[in-house]
Amino acid sequence: MSTNTTPALSATQIKAFEKDGYLILPRMVSAVDCALMAATTNTHLAQAVAPLEYESEVGYAGAPESLESVGGRTARRLRNAYQRHVYYRTWAANPQLVTMLELLLGEAVCLTLSHHNCVMTKHPHFGTATGWHRDIRYWSFPHNELISVWLALDNENANNGGLRFIPGSHRFDIKPEQMDELDFLRPEMAENQALFAQGKSIELQQGDVVFFHSGLFHAAGRNNTEVVKESVVFAYHGQSNQPLPGSRSAASEDILLSL
């Protein structure tokens, strides 16, 4: 797999990640490699290669009620991307990517296979919106210091369900009453509406990569186009920040990537 020639992150980029909680790396992955991953994704979607998560299984507002209802077998994500194909594995362990993560995490880097490890898809018509949440809500680690790495296999924007971030929200002090039972920010609270007003839509081109902090609030809308949007997503943590024993985070293998 080829990536651009930038060897690492600049001090300015590191500072921006620490401040905003996310960092966009334009065209980090070549169009050829994106096309190979997209072709694999489309084959696995067409053949319903397990394991998949369907929109009807998520239970979000507007989702089909069951697998047998109209749109019920609309895929939300292909699970176990790392185990699915060498294309995804090669990207997940890309040496340039690992070097960048080492700079942000300050130590050797591990890939967790318990979380993300998927190809996210956002289909027209039945792909549901995702409310404002933090990934750490269902991850169990001693420290809220993980990084999700999101690779756009095609262009992403507000019209096709692209990511939205609240910059700097990984540093916010959020009170329990601001969250609902699923750990989404409650939309009816004025305090949360002020946070939503700070939300920023992220536009990505094919091959762009986004790093974002596990405590950063993010959301995504519906896909209003007629084309499926696809993104490869993995999550990483420092070697010293091991998942809590017996938790969901410890249920699958961790892979040490640093040499």
Stockholm file with secondary structure:
# STOCKHOLM 1.0

chainA/1-259         MSTNTTPALSATQIKAFEKDGYLILPRMVSAVDCALMAATTNTHLAQAVAPLEYESEVGYAGAPESLESVGGRTARRLRNAYQRHVYYRTWAANPQLVTMLELLLGEAVCLTLSHHNCVMTKHPHFGTATGWHRDIRYWSFPHNELISVWLALDNENANNGGLRFIPGSHRFDIKPEQMDELDFLRPEMAENQALFAQGKSIELQQGDVVFFHSGLFHAAGRNNTEVVKESVVFAYHGQSNQPLPGSRSAASEDILLSL
#=GR chainA/1-259 SS CCBCSCCSCCHHHHHHHHHHSEEEETTCBCHHHHHHHHHHHHHHHHTTCSSEEEHHHHCCTTCCSSTTSTTTTCEEEEECHHHHCHHHHHHHTCHHHHHHHHHHHSSCEEEESSSCCEEEEECBTTCCCEEEECGGGGCCCSSSCEEEEEEESSCBCTTBTCEEECTTGGGCCCCGGGBCTTSBBCTTCHHHHHHHTTCEECCBCTTCEEEEETTCCEEECCBCSSSCEEEEEEEEEETTSCCCTTSGGGSSCEEECCC
#=GC SS_cons         CCBCSCCSCCHHHHHHHHHHSEEEETTCBCHHHHHHHHHHHHHHHHTTCSSEEEHHHHCCTTCCSSTTSTTTTCEEEEECHHHHCHHHHHHHTCHHHHHHHHHHHSSCEEEESSSCCEEEEECBTTCCCEEEECGGGGCCCSSSCEEEEEEESSCBCTTBTCEEECTTGGGCCCCGGGBCTTSBBCTTCHHHHHHHTTCEECCBCTTCEEEEETTCCEEECCBCSSSCEEEEEEEEEETTSCCCTTSGGGSSCEEECCC
//
